[in-house]
Amino acid sequence: MGSLSIWHWLIVLIVILLLFGSTKVSSLMGDFAKGIKSFKKNMADDEPSPNSSTTQPNKTLSASDHKDDSVPFNEPPKTTVSSDSDKK
């Protein structure tokens, strides 16, 4: 009862073909294949080559390595309000 037989899958396939048409399904599968090929190509481009001399060693940064003093921790940001009388 839990598994679907081949007849169930054939009926589902026929319903999908009737709803969307064979040209729509084939174009969707073609677009899906192009997306997979593009993904694989981009993943291969991102991998560094082992004989590359321009690679830099990986460095793990900790919270103490980056110090941002632009906004104090406990102080709210300062806002200014200008009015039309200030511009005259």
TISE-544235 format. One record per atom (N, C-alpha, C): y, z, x. Coordinates in steps of 0.2 Angstrom, whole numbers, plus 5000, padded with zeros to 4 digits. Atoms other than C-alpha are relative to their C-alpha. Example, Ala and Ser with C-alpha at 12.3 -4.5 7.8 and 13.67 -1.06 7.14 Angstrom:
<nodes>
499450005004/497850395062/500650005004/499449994996/499550365068/500550034996/
</nodes>
This chain:
<nodes>
499450005004/500050005000/500650005004/499449994996/501250045014/500249945004/499950064997/501049885023/500149944996/499950065004/501649715017/499549945003/500550064998/500349565017/500449945002/499750074998/500649385023/500349974993/499750035006/500949345004/500750034998/499449975001/502349465003/500649975004/499550034995/503249395018/500149934998/499850075002/503049215012/500450004994/499549995006/503849264995/500750015002/499449984998/505249345004/500349945003/499850054996/505449195015/500249944995/499850055005/505449075000/500750024996/499449985003/506749174991/500650005004/499550004996/507849185006/500249925001/499850075000/507748995008/500349974994/499750025006/508148964990/500750034999/499349975001/509649084990/500549965005/499550034995/510449015007/499949935001/500150074998/509648845009/499850005007/500350004994/508748785024/500649985006/499550024995/510348715033/500450065002/499649944998/511248885032/499650045004/500449964996/509748975039/499949985007/500050034993/509548855053/500650015004/499449994996/511348865058/500150075002/499949934998/511349055057/499550015006/500449994994/509849055069/500249975006/499750034995/510648935080/500650045003/499449954998/512249045081/499750065003/500349944998/511149195084/499749985007/500350024993/510249105099/500649995005/499450014996/511949055106/500350065002/499749934999/512549235105/499550035005/500549974996/510949295114/500149975007/499950034994/511149165128/500750025003/499349984998/513049205130/499950075003/500149934998/512549395131/499750005007/500450004993/511249365145/500449975005/499650034994/512449255155/500550055002/499549954998/513849385154/499750065004/500349944997/512649525159/499849985007/500250024993/512049415174/500650005004/499450014996/513849385179/500350075002/499749934998/514249575179/499650035005/500449964995/512849625190/500249985007/499850024994/513449635208/499449975005/500550024996/512549535221/499850055006/500249954995/511549635234/500349985007/499750024993/512349535249/500750005000/499250005000/514149555244/500350055004/499749954995/515249635257/500650034997/499449975003/516649675245/499950054996/500249955004/515749805236/500350075003/499849934998/516449985236/499550054998/500549945002/515450145236/500250034994/499849975007/515350225219/500250085002/499749934999/516350395218/500050034993/500049975006/516050515205/500750055000/499349965000/517750595199/499850064995/500049945004/517850765193/500750014996/499349985003/519250845182/500550025005/499549984995/520050915197/500349945004/499850064996/520250745205/500649974997/499550035003/521450685192/500550054997/499649955003/522950785188/500649964997/499450045004/524250725175/500550054998/499549955001/525850825176/500549974995/499550035005/526750705163/500150044994/499949965006/526450815148/499750075002/500249934999/526351005150/499550024995/500549985004/524851085142/500250034994/499949965006/525551215130/500749984997/499450015002/527251135128/500049944995/500050065004/527551015113/500549955002/499550064998/528350845116/500750014997/499350005002/530250835115/500149944996/499850065004/530950725102/500750014999/499350015001/532650665100/500249974993/499850035006/533550625083/500749975001/499450035000/534950505083/500349984993/499750015006/536150485069/500549945001/499550064999/537450345065/500650035003/499449974997/538850465070/500050005008/500150004993/538150475088/500149935003/499950074997/538250285090/500749985000/499350025000/540150275086/500450035005/
</nodes>
